[in-house]
Amino acid sequence: MKRIYPKIAGIIFFIFCVLINAGCATYPSKNAPAVDKSMTFSVPYDVAWKKMIEVVSQEGDGPTISDKNGGVIGLQRDIASGDIQMYAHDDTGMFRSQAEVKGVILLTPQDERSTAISINLKVSATGRDAIDVLFSRTRQMTLHSRGYLEKYYLSSFSKRISAMRSAE
């Protein structure tokens, strides 16, 4: 009878260790397809700057930072938990409660008549898996962008440039 208790205690300890470590597991990242996040436009830098500020401001996001001399526009957008799949690949298997996109748009003059625009975004989310629910904790995760916002900003910019040219 005395030999059974150490075995049961060992089994319980093993199960406890597995449960504790399962909550700390990292999820493998999905091989997300490449995102087209930069283009060069045949417009002078000053025009490109003005139009990109308009694009970022049109959705109510507004630039979080802007430095015309450095060509940097910062942005941040909150994402509803039900919309995360539209913005990012989520292969974590977690229940998500909130997410946000933070990013930088970089405008670089190529010459007097053209400007390159590059967009770098990061999608951060807060979520829980089944073990996290059990232990009442949440975790931060970084998700791979699907390119939705990058495409949206570049497309909106292109439309504004086309409209400007047709008005001339």
C-alpha positions in Angstrom: 0.0 0.0 0.0 2.9 2.4 0.8 4.3 2.0 -2.8 1.0 3.2 -4.5 1.1 6.7 -2.9 4.5 7.8 -4.4 3.4 6.6 -7.8 0.1 8.5 -7.6 1.9 11.6 -6.4 4.4 11.3 -9.3 1.6 11.0 -11.8 -0.2 14.0 -10.3 3.0 16.0 -10.3 3.6 15.1 -14.0 0.1 16.1 -15.0 0.4 19.3 -13.1 3.7 20.1 -14.9 2.2 19.3 -18.3 -0.8 21.7 -17.6 1.5 24.5 -16.4 3.8 24.2 -19.4 0.9 23.9 -21.9 -0.1 27.4 -21.1 3.4 28.7 -22.0 3.5 26.9 -25.3 4.2 29.0 -28.4 2.3 28.4 -31.6 4.2 27.8 -34.9 3.8 30.7 -37.2 1.9 30.1 -40.5 3.8 30.6 -43.7 2.0 33.7 -44.8 2.2 34.8 -48.4 4.3 37.8 -49.2 2.5 41.1 -48.8 2.9 43.8 -51.5 3.6 46.8 -49.3 5.6 49.2 -51.5 5.1 51.1 -54.8 6.7 54.0 -56.6 4.4 56.7 -58.0 5.1 59.3 -60.6 4.3 62.3 -58.4 6.6 64.8 -56.7 7.3 64.2 -53.0 5.2 67.2 -51.7 2.1 66.0 -53.6 2.7 62.4 -52.4 3.0 63.6 -48.8 -0.2 65.7 -48.9 -2.2 62.9 -50.5 -1.0 60.2 -48.2 -1.8 62.3 -45.1 -5.4 62.6 -46.6 -5.6 58.8 -47.1 -4.5 58.0 -43.5 -6.9 60.7 -42.2 -9.9 59.7 -44.2 -10.8 56.7 -42.1 -10.6 58.6 -38.8 -7.3 56.9 -37.9 -5.3 60.0 -38.4 -1.5 59.9 -38.3 -0.1 59.2 -34.8 3.1 60.9 -35.9 4.2 62.7 -39.0 7.5 64.0 -40.0 7.6 65.5 -43.6 11.3 66.0 -43.6 11.9 62.4 -42.7 9.1 61.1 -44.8 7.5 59.2 -41.9 3.8 58.8 -41.1 2.9 56.7 -38.1 -0.6 55.2 -37.7 -2.6 53.1 -35.3 -6.0 51.4 -35.8 -8.0 49.3 -33.4 -9.6 46.2 -34.8 -12.7 44.5 -33.6 -12.1 40.9 -32.5 -14.5 39.6 -35.2 -12.5 41.4 -38.0 -9.0 40.1 -37.1 -9.2 37.4 -39.8 -9.6 40.2 -42.4 -6.4 41.9 -41.3 -4.1 39.1 -40.2 -3.4 35.4 -40.4 -4.2 33.9 -37.0 -2.8 30.4 -36.6 -2.6 30.7 -32.8 -5.8 28.9 -32.0 -6.6 31.4 -29.3 -9.7 33.3 -28.4 -9.0 36.9 -29.2 -10.4 39.8 -27.2 -8.8 42.8 -28.9 -6.3 43.7 -31.6 -4.6 46.8 -33.1 -2.5 47.6 -36.0 0.5 49.9 -35.6 2.6 50.9 -38.5 4.8 53.3 -40.4 4.4 54.7 -43.9 7.7 55.8 -45.4 7.8 58.2 -48.3 11.1 58.5 -50.2 11.6 60.8 -53.1 13.2 58.9 -56.0 13.8 62.0 -58.2 11.9 65.3 -58.8 8.9 63.6 -60.3 8.6 60.3 -58.4 8.1 59.1 -54.9 8.4 55.6 -53.4 5.9 54.6 -50.7 6.6 51.7 -48.3 4.1 50.5 -45.6 5.2 48.4 -42.6 2.4 47.2 -40.3 2.3 45.1 -37.2 -0.9 43.4 -35.9 -0.9 42.8 -32.2 -3.7 40.9 -30.4 -4.6 39.9 -26.9 -6.0 36.5 -26.5 -6.4 33.3 -24.5 -6.3 29.6 -25.1 -8.1 27.0 -23.0 -5.4 26.8 -20.4 -5.3 30.6 -20.1 -9.0 30.6 -19.4 -8.4 28.1 -16.6 -5.7 30.2 -15.1 -7.4 33.6 -15.8 -4.6 35.1 -17.8 -4.3 36.7 -21.2 -1.3 36.9 -23.6 -0.1 39.3 -26.3 0.6 37.8 -29.7 1.9 39.2 -33.0 0.1 38.1 -36.1 1.1 38.1 -39.8 -0.5 40.8 -41.9 -2.7 39.6 -44.8 -1.9 42.9 -46.6 -5.4 44.2 -46.4 -4.5 47.6 -45.0 -1.3 47.9 -47.1 -3.3 47.3 -50.2 -6.1 49.6 -49.0 -3.7 52.5 -48.3 -1.8 52.1 -51.6 -5.0 51.8 -53.6 -6.6 54.8 -52.0 -3.5 56.8 -52.6 -3.4 55.8 -56.3 -7.1 56.7 -56.7 -6.5 60.2 -55.2 -3.5 60.7 -57.6 -5.7 59.6 -60.5 -8.5 61.9 -59.5 -6.0 64.8 -59.1 -4.6 64.2 -62.6 -8.1 64.0 -64.2 -9.1 67.2 -62.6 -6.1 69.0 -64.2 
